[in-house]
Amino acid sequence: MTRRVLLLGGTAEARRLAAALADRADLDVVYSLAGRLWPPTASTVPAGATVRSGGFGGPDGLVEFLREHDVAAVVDATHPFAARITAAAVAACAATGVPLLVVRRPGWTESDGDDWRRVPSLPAAAALLAAGRPGGPSDPGELGEPGEPGKPGERRGRRVFLTVGRSGVAAFAGLDHWFLARSVEPPPGPVPRRLRVLLDRGPFTVDAETALLRRHEVDTVVTKDSGGSLTAAKLVAARRLRLPVVMVDRPPLPRQARVVATPSAAISWLTSSPA
């Protein structure tokens, strides 16, 4: 008997999972992408996948989709910061009784030589920059013009490398700092007055990230705890240059969510589930 699985995608883990399941005769996988990732490309969807695009219209719309398409299981492999779709999936699966599994890659952890400040949200990161205290023990926490990267006692937080996603840039619109924001697509408004946008997609190398930070005289890095290897090089580069990193924590997962860390664990769950 073939079971239909709804795979909420858009991440490297989702693509690997969809590719691994594509040839299974016992599973009919529908790969769902956010509308901004449409049309699908080789970098967003594995070959041969059945794809749908766009939102569901909240939990109620997802309930309707699950029932209309006789979905037997849902796998949420969206971005760790896609809290809205995860909440909708939890609510819809609870309402319909459809089993749900959340795939979340592990977050990043500090290493020796790192200087991180963890904050709970993007507004909190912006507030930390506004207060002039993004740095650690070698930083007096005052705003000023940039010096040589990593110079003890320098004043930091005026030239910021921002990697928080296109929609996250708006949280910093009220600041007068100079920002270099990197994203796959241009950020919508509002945006900071002094903003340079770099359109690019990982993976990135440590040497390239180090050169980028030096070239733009960046003195602070602000990023979200997305985890994974595709964009982790910037953290190693910041460590090399002794730059402070403001790390935005992930939104908490719903308590009732069943969570695994890898596509292989998701495959084991799907193949062992009686649903």
BALOBA-1460 file (C-alpha; in Angstrom, 3 decimals):
// residues 275
<rec num="1" residu="m" x="0.000" y="0.000" z="0.000"/>
<rec num="2" residu="t" x="1.350" y="3.413" z="-0.965"/>
<rec num="3" residu="r" x="1.264" y="6.107" z="1.710"/>
<rec num="4" residu="r" x="1.274" y="9.796" z="0.849"/>
<rec num="5" residu="v" x="3.799" y="11.881" z="2.769"/>
<rec num="6" residu="l" x="3.797" y="15.671" z="2.856"/>
<rec num="7" residu="l" x="7.375" y="16.929" z="3.120"/>
<rec num="8" residu="l" x="7.636" y="20.585" z="4.097"/>
<rec num="9" residu="g" x="10.940" y="21.573" z="2.530"/>
<rec num="10" residu="g" x="13.296" y="24.329" z="1.541"/>
<rec num="11" residu="t" x="16.438" y="23.142" z="3.361"/>
<rec num="12" residu="a" x="19.402" y="20.959" z="2.447"/>
<rec num="13" residu="e" x="18.044" y="18.285" z="4.779"/>
<rec num="14" residu="a" x="14.684" y="18.343" z="3.007"/>
<rec num="15" residu="r" x="16.331" y="17.988" z="-0.403"/>
<rec num="16" residu="r" x="18.406" y="15.024" z="0.765"/>
<rec num="17" residu="l" x="15.339" y="13.410" z="2.277"/>
<rec num="18" residu="a" x="13.235" y="13.928" z="-0.853"/>
<rec num="19" residu="a" x="15.995" y="12.499" z="-3.041"/>
<rec num="20" residu="a" x="16.346" y="9.441" z="-0.804"/>
<rec num="21" residu="l" x="12.598" y="8.776" z="-0.897"/>
<rec num="22" residu="a" x="12.026" y="9.484" z="-4.594"/>
<rec num="23" residu="d" x="12.342" y="5.865" z="-5.754"/>
<rec num="24" residu="r" x="10.398" y="4.205" z="-2.961"/>
<rec num="25" residu="a" x="7.306" y="2.442" z="-4.274"/>
<rec num="26" residu="d" x="5.627" y="2.431" z="-0.855"/>
<rec num="27" residu="l" x="5.727" y="6.226" z="-0.399"/>
<rec num="28" residu="d" x="4.216" y="9.014" z="-2.488"/>
<rec num="29" residu="v" x="6.110" y="12.123" z="-1.380"/>
<rec num="30" residu="v" x="4.714" y="15.596" z="-2.035"/>
<rec num="31" residu="y" x="7.484" y="18.171" z="-1.606"/>
<rec num="32" residu="s" x="6.121" y="21.548" z="-0.508"/>
<rec num="33" residu="l" x="8.063" y="24.766" z="-1.113"/>
<rec num="34" residu="a" x="7.389" y="28.314" z="0.006"/>
<rec num="35" residu="g" x="6.194" y="30.528" z="-2.824"/>
<rec num="36" residu="r" x="9.378" y="32.626" z="-2.793"/>
<rec num="37" residu="l" x="11.372" y="29.491" z="-3.731"/>
<rec num="38" residu="w" x="9.276" y="29.013" z="-6.887"/>
<rec num="39" residu="p" x="9.922" y="28.061" z="-9.650"/>
<rec num="40" residu="p" x="11.931" y="25.050" z="-8.466"/>
<rec num="41" residu="t" x="15.542" y="24.647" z="-9.545"/>
<rec num="42" residu="a" x="18.171" y="21.949" z="-9.152"/>
<rec num="43" residu="s" x="19.349" y="23.758" z="-6.010"/>
<rec num="44" residu="t" x="15.913" y="23.750" z="-4.370"/>
<rec num="45" residu="v" x="14.256" y="20.489" z="-5.492"/>
<rec num="46" residu="p" x="15.715" y="17.052" z="-6.276"/>
<rec num="47" residu="a" x="15.027" y="15.625" z="-9.727"/>
<rec num="48" residu="g" x="11.777" y="13.709" z="-10.076"/>
<rec num="49" residu="a" x="10.109" y="15.121" z="-6.979"/>
<rec num="50" residu="t" x="6.387" y="15.915" z="-6.943"/>
<rec num="51" residu="v" x="6.301" y="19.574" z="-5.948"/>
<rec num="52" residu="r" x="3.695" y="22.019" z="-4.715"/>
<rec num="53" residu="s" x="4.300" y="25.705" z="-4.077"/>
<rec num="54" residu="g" x="2.879" y="28.345" z="-1.784"/>
<rec num="55" residu="g" x="1.337" y="28.455" z="1.647"/>
<rec num="56" residu="f" x="-1.603" y="26.483" z="2.966"/>
<rec num="57" residu="g" x="-3.549" y="29.324" z="4.550"/>
<rec num="58" residu="g" x="-2.616" y="28.617" z="8.148"/>
<rec num="59" residu="p" x="-3.534" y="25.567" z="10.231"/>
<rec num="60" residu="d" x="-7.081" y="25.381" z="8.840"/>
<rec num="61" residu="g" x="-5.849" y="25.332" z="5.257"/>
<rec num="62" residu="l" x="-3.307" y="22.662" z="6.101"/>
<rec num="63" residu="v" x="-6.014" y="20.563" z="7.773"/>
<rec num="64" residu="e" x="-8.031" y="20.782" z="4.562"/>
<rec num="65" residu="f" x="-5.017" y="19.766" z="2.470"/>
<rec num="66" residu="l" x="-4.212" y="16.765" z="4.671"/>
<rec num="67" residu="r" x="-7.775" y="15.494" z="4.468"/>
<rec num="68" residu="e" x="-8.328" y="16.239" z="0.791"/>
<rec num="69" residu="h" x="-5.100" y="14.502" z="-0.255"/>
<rec num="70" residu="d" x="-5.316" y="11.645" z="2.235"/>
<rec num="71" residu="v" x="-1.899" y="12.420" z="3.711"/>
<rec num="72" residu="a" x="-0.618" y="9.650" z="5.977"/>
<rec num="73" residu="a" x="2.342" y="11.501" z="7.519"/>
<rec num="74" residu="v" x="3.923" y="14.951" z="7.586"/>
<rec num="75" residu="v" x="7.645" y="15.652" z="7.802"/>
<rec num="76" residu="d" x="8.555" y="19.240" z="8.626"/>
<rec num="77" residu="a" x="12.095" y="19.848" z="7.339"/>
<rec num="78" residu="t" x="11.759" y="23.616" z="7.044"/>
<rec num="79" residu="h" x="14.296" y="26.156" z="8.281"/>
<rec num="80" residu="p" x="14.862" y="26.240" z="12.066"/>
<rec num="81" residu="f" x="13.466" y="29.790" z="12.091"/>
<rec num="82" residu="a" x="10.305" y="28.947" z="10.106"/>
<rec num="83" residu="a" x="8.282" y="28.989" z="13.312"/>
<rec num="84" residu="r" x="4.957" y="29.820" z="11.668"/>
<rec num="85" residu="i" x="4.784" y="26.799" z="9.377"/>
<rec num="86" residu="t" x="6.006" y="24.503" z="12.152"/>
<rec num="87" residu="a" x="3.273" y="25.760" z="14.469"/>
<rec num="88" residu="a" x="0.709" y="25.279" z="11.692"/>
<rec num="89" residu="a" x="1.932" y="21.727" z="11.073"/>
<rec num="90" residu="v" x="1.720" y="20.846" z="14.765"/>
<rec num="91" residu="a" x="-1.812" y="22.249" z="15.024"/>
<rec num="92" residu="a" x="-3.053" y="20.637" z="11.796"/>
<rec num="93" residu="c" x="-1.617" y="17.230" z="12.610"/>
<rec num="94" residu="a" x="-3.090" y="17.363" z="16.100"/>
<rec num="95" residu="a" x="-6.499" y="18.180" z="14.601"/>
<rec num="96" residu="t" x="-6.382" y="15.381" z="12.017"/>
<rec num="97" residu="g" x="-4.413" y="12.716" z="13.848"/>
<rec num="98" residu="v" x="-1.790" y="12.641" z="11.091"/>
<rec num="99" residu="p" x="1.658" y="11.726" z="12.486"/>
<rec num="100" residu="l" x="4.197" y="14.557" z="12.373"/>
<rec num="101" residu="l" x="7.987" y="14.477" z="12.503"/>
<rec num="102" residu="v" x="10.185" y="17.583" z="12.672"/>
<rec num="103" residu="v" x="13.699" y="17.410" z="11.198"/>
<rec num="104" residu="r" x="16.016" y="19.999" z="12.769"/>
<rec num="105" residu="r" x="19.756" y="20.106" z="12.229"/>
<rec num="106" residu="p" x="21.744" y="20.784" z="15.418"/>
<rec num="107" residu="g" x="22.491" y="24.399" z="16.208"/>
<rec num="108" residu="w" x="25.972" y="25.874" z="16.353"/>
<rec num="109" residu="t" x="28.052" y="25.723" z="19.522"/>
<rec num="110" residu="e" x="30.899" y="27.951" z="20.648"/>
<rec num="111" residu="s" x="34.513" y="26.856" z="20.333"/>
<rec num="112" residu="d" x="37.632" y="28.112" z="22.080"/>
<rec num="113" residu="g" x="38.381" y="31.616" z="20.866"/>
<rec num="114" residu="d" x="34.786" y="32.480" z="19.995"/>
<rec num="115" residu="d" x="33.187" y="35.632" z="21.404"/>
<rec num="116" residu="w" x="29.441" y="35.179" z="21.125"/>
<rec num="117" residu="r" x="26.529" y="37.031" z="22.649"/>
<rec num="118" residu="r" x="23.304" y="35.027" z="22.451"/>
<rec num="119" residu="v" x="20.042" y="36.940" z="22.180"/>
<rec num="120" residu="p" x="16.465" y="35.651" z="21.950"/>
<rec num="121" residu="s" x="15.319" y="37.597" z="18.896"/>
<rec num="122" residu="l" x="16.247" y="39.940" z="16.071"/>
<rec num="123" residu="p" x="14.891" y="42.999" z="17.947"/>
<rec num="124" residu="a" x="17.118" y="42.002" z="20.871"/>
<rec num="125" residu="a" x="20.110" y="41.848" z="18.518"/>
<rec num="126" residu="a" x="19.278" y="45.317" z="17.204"/>
<rec num="127" residu="a" x="18.949" y="46.614" z="20.765"/>
<rec num="128" residu="l" x="22.376" y="45.202" z="21.638"/>
<rec num="129" residu="l" x="23.923" y="47.023" z="18.685"/>
<rec num="130" residu="a" x="22.078" y="50.220" z="19.567"/>
<rec num="131" residu="a" x="23.449" y="50.022" z="23.108"/>
<rec num="132" residu="g" x="26.951" y="49.637" z="21.708"/>
<rec num="133" residu="r" x="27.713" y="46.375" z="23.520"/>
<rec num="134" residu="p" x="28.171" y="43.603" z="20.963"/>
<rec num="135" residu="g" x="31.675" y="42.623" z="22.042"/>
<rec num="136" residu="g" x="33.284" y="40.610" z="24.793"/>
<rec num="137" residu="p" x="36.015" y="41.066" z="27.395"/>
<rec num="138" residu="s" x="38.380" y="42.888" z="24.999"/>
<rec num="139" residu="d" x="35.654" y="45.338" z="24.007"/>
<rec num="140" residu="p" x="34.744" y="48.282" z="26.281"/>
<rec num="141" residu="g" x="31.294" y="48.262" z="24.714"/>
<rec num="142" residu="e" x="31.332" y="51.762" z="23.291"/>
<rec num="143" residu="l" x="30.383" y="52.785" z="19.811"/>
<rec num="144" residu="g" x="33.027" y="54.177" z="17.539"/>
<rec num="145" residu="e" x="34.791" y="53.891" z="14.238"/>
<rec num="146" residu="p" x="36.310" y="50.530" z="13.307"/>
<rec num="147" residu="g" x="39.954" y="49.746" z="13.952"/>
<rec num="148" residu="e" x="41.992" y="46.763" z="12.960"/>
<rec num="149" residu="p" x="39.967" y="43.548" z="13.373"/>
<rec num="150" residu="g" x="40.591" y="41.929" z="16.727"/>
<rec num="151" residu="k" x="42.658" y="44.779" z="18.197"/>
<rec num="152" residu="p" x="42.271" y="44.677" z="22.016"/>
<rec num="153" residu="g" x="40.211" y="47.515" z="23.389"/>
<rec num="154" residu="e" x="38.824" y="48.674" z="20.063"/>
<rec num="155" residu="r" x="35.322" y="50.065" z="19.849"/>
<rec num="156" residu="r" x="32.973" y="47.822" z="17.909"/>
<rec num="157" residu="g" x="29.482" y="47.552" z="16.512"/>
<rec num="158" residu="r" x="29.561" y="50.199" z="13.807"/>
<rec num="159" residu="r" x="30.282" y="48.047" z="10.739"/>
<rec num="160" residu="v" x="28.118" y="44.957" z="10.880"/>
<rec num="161" residu="f" x="27.986" y="41.821" z="8.748"/>
<rec num="162" residu="l" x="24.333" y="40.819" z="8.836"/>
<rec num="163" residu="t" x="23.265" y="37.274" z="7.869"/>
<rec num="164" residu="v" x="19.739" y="37.006" z="9.210"/>
<rec num="165" residu="g" x="17.753" y="36.270" z="6.060"/>
<rec num="166" residu="r" x="16.089" y="38.758" z="3.747"/>
<rec num="167" residu="s" x="13.120" y="39.387" z="6.039"/>
<rec num="168" residu="g" x="15.308" y="39.829" z="9.124"/>
<rec num="169" residu="v" x="17.028" y="42.967" z="7.860"/>
<rec num="170" residu="a" x="13.993" y="45.102" z="8.740"/>
<rec num="171" residu="a" x="14.681" y="44.649" z="12.467"/>
<rec num="172" residu="f" x="17.776" y="46.853" z="12.046"/>
<rec num="173" residu="a" x="16.134" y="49.591" z="9.969"/>
<rec num="174" residu="g" x="16.198" y="52.119" z="12.799"/>
<rec num="175" residu="l" x="19.958" y="51.939" z="13.341"/>
<rec num="176" residu="d" x="22.542" y="54.252" z="11.814"/>
<rec num="177" residu="h" x="25.248" y="51.584" z="11.686"/>
<rec num="178" residu="w" x="26.807" y="50.501" z="8.387"/>
<rec num="179" residu="f" x="25.519" y="47.068" z="7.387"/>
<rec num="180" residu="l" x="26.642" y="44.454" z="4.902"/>
<rec num="181" residu="a" x="23.650" y="42.132" z="4.523"/>
<rec num="182" residu="r" x="23.976" y="38.856" z="2.649"/>
<rec num="183" residu="s" x="20.926" y="36.967" z="1.443"/>
<rec num="184" residu="v" x="19.744" y="34.888" z="-1.491"/>
<rec num="185" residu="e" x="17.187" y="37.533" z="-2.498"/>
<rec num="186" residu="p" x="17.031" y="41.311" z="-1.894"/>
<rec num="187" residu="p" x="15.498" y="42.252" z="1.467"/>
<rec num="188" residu="p" x="12.117" y="43.989" z="1.425"/>
<rec num="189" residu="g" x="11.684" y="47.299" z="3.206"/>
<rec num="190" residu="p" x="12.188" y="48.841" z="5.593"/>
<rec num="191" residu="v" x="15.975" y="48.574" z="5.582"/>
<rec num="192" residu="p" x="18.795" y="50.485" z="7.307"/>
<rec num="193" residu="r" x="19.830" y="53.764" z="5.726"/>
<rec num="194" residu="r" x="23.427" y="52.619" z="5.307"/>
<rec num="195" residu="l" x="23.054" y="49.170" z="3.816"/>
<rec num="196" residu="r" x="24.993" y="47.235" z="1.229"/>
<rec num="197" residu="v" x="23.342" y="44.026" z="0.006"/>
<rec num="198" residu="l" x="25.344" y="41.039" z="-1.169"/>
<rec num="199" residu="l" x="23.263" y="38.442" z="-3.040"/>
<rec num="200" residu="d" x="24.853" y="35.038" z="-2.676"/>
<rec num="201" residu="r" x="24.139" y="31.457" z="-1.628"/>
<rec num="202" residu="g" x="26.392" y="29.070" z="0.329"/>
<rec num="203" residu="p" x="28.444" y="27.075" z="0.815"/>
<rec num="204" residu="f" x="31.195" y="29.557" z="1.656"/>
<rec num="205" residu="t" x="34.834" y="28.926" z="2.527"/>
<rec num="206" residu="v" x="36.641" y="30.202" z="5.601"/>
<rec num="207" residu="d" x="39.259" y="32.008" z="3.513"/>
<rec num="208" residu="a" x="36.607" y="33.749" z="1.414"/>
<rec num="209" residu="e" x="34.640" y="34.785" z="4.498"/>
<rec num="210" residu="t" x="37.788" y="36.082" z="6.185"/>
<rec num="211" residu="a" x="38.646" y="38.132" z="3.106"/>
<rec num="212" residu="l" x="35.095" y="39.500" z="2.950"/>
<rec num="213" residu="l" x="35.167" y="40.642" z="6.577"/>
<rec num="214" residu="r" x="38.569" y="42.272" z="6.135"/>
<rec num="215" residu="r" x="37.642" y="43.970" z="2.864"/>
<rec num="216" residu="h" x="34.611" y="45.652" z="4.397"/>
<rec num="217" residu="e" x="36.294" y="46.369" z="7.752"/>
<rec num="218" residu="v" x="33.540" y="44.502" z="9.568"/>
<rec num="219" residu="d" x="33.822" y="44.713" z="13.344"/>
<rec num="220" residu="t" x="30.736" y="42.717" z="14.387"/>
<rec num="221" residu="v" x="28.854" y="39.730" z="12.943"/>
<rec num="222" residu="v" x="25.128" y="39.243" z="13.528"/>
<rec num="223" residu="t" x="23.611" y="35.920" z="12.519"/>
<rec num="224" residu="k" x="20.854" y="33.461" z="13.335"/>
<rec num="225" residu="d" x="21.622" y="30.049" z="14.817"/>
<rec num="226" residu="s" x="20.685" y="28.186" z="11.656"/>
<rec num="227" residu="g" x="23.213" y="25.394" z="12.187"/>
<rec num="228" residu="g" x="24.675" y="23.268" z="9.425"/>
<rec num="229" residu="s" x="27.859" y="23.550" z="7.398"/>
<rec num="230" residu="l" x="26.740" y="25.654" z="4.412"/>
<rec num="231" residu="t" x="27.175" y="28.990" z="6.194"/>
<rec num="232" residu="a" x="29.291" y="28.102" z="9.243"/>
<rec num="233" residu="a" x="32.506" y="29.439" z="7.688"/>
<rec num="234" residu="k" x="31.669" y="32.990" z="8.759"/>
<rec num="235" residu="l" x="31.894" y="31.898" z="12.397"/>
<rec num="236" residu="v" x="35.385" y="30.483" z="11.886"/>
<rec num="237" residu="a" x="36.370" y="33.686" z="10.077"/>
<rec num="238" residu="a" x="35.052" y="35.783" z="12.970"/>
<rec num="239" residu="r" x="37.102" y="33.659" z="15.377"/>
<rec num="240" residu="r" x="40.205" y="34.180" z="13.233"/>
<rec num="241" residu="l" x="39.725" y="37.935" z="13.314"/>
<rec num="242" residu="r" x="38.648" y="38.010" z="16.974"/>
<rec num="243" residu="l" x="35.328" y="39.606" z="16.082"/>
<rec num="244" residu="p" x="32.279" y="39.422" z="18.342"/>
<rec num="245" residu="v" x="29.269" y="37.484" z="17.076"/>
<rec num="246" residu="v" x="25.703" y="38.297" z="18.065"/>
<rec num="247" residu="m" x="23.901" y="34.956" z="17.781"/>
<rec num="248" residu="v" x="20.100" y="34.960" z="17.569"/>
<rec num="249" residu="d" x="18.669" y="31.857" z="19.234"/>
<rec num="250" residu="r" x="16.142" y="29.655" z="17.483"/>
<rec num="251" residu="p" x="12.466" y="29.959" z="18.333"/>
<rec num="252" residu="p" x="11.465" y="27.113" z="20.644"/>
<rec num="253" residu="l" x="9.763" y="24.113" z="19.098"/>
<rec num="254" residu="p" x="6.268" y="23.209" z="20.293"/>
<rec num="255" residu="r" x="6.576" y="20.833" z="23.237"/>
<rec num="256" residu="q" x="4.512" y="18.134" z="21.555"/>
<rec num="257" residu="a" x="6.709" y="17.995" z="18.444"/>
<rec num="258" residu="r" x="8.641" y="14.794" z="17.753"/>
<rec num="259" residu="v" x="12.097" y="15.865" z="16.577"/>
<rec num="260" residu="v" x="15.048" y="14.167" z="14.856"/>
<rec num="261" residu="a" x="18.311" y="15.704" z="13.672"/>
<rec num="262" residu="t" x="19.013" y="13.943" z="10.367"/>
<rec num="263" residu="p" x="17.304" y="12.807" z="7.153"/>
<rec num="264" residu="s" x="18.357" y="9.217" z="7.890"/>
<rec num="265" residu="a" x="16.487" y="9.324" z="11.191"/>
<rec num="266" residu="a" x="13.433" y="10.654" z="9.351"/>
<rec num="267" residu="i" x="13.630" y="7.777" z="6.862"/>
<rec num="268" residu="s" x="13.753" y="5.292" z="9.735"/>
<rec num="269" residu="w" x="10.669" y="6.906" z="11.259"/>
<rec num="270" residu="l" x="8.762" y="6.865" z="7.971"/>
<rec num="271" residu="t" x="9.586" y="3.264" z="7.165"/>
<rec num="272" residu="s" x="8.761" y="2.017" z="10.658"/>
<rec num="273" residu="s" x="5.592" y="4.067" z="11.179"/>
<rec num="274" residu="p" x="2.392" y="2.018" z="10.855"/>
<rec num="275" residu="a" x="0.351" y="5.059" z="9.830"/>
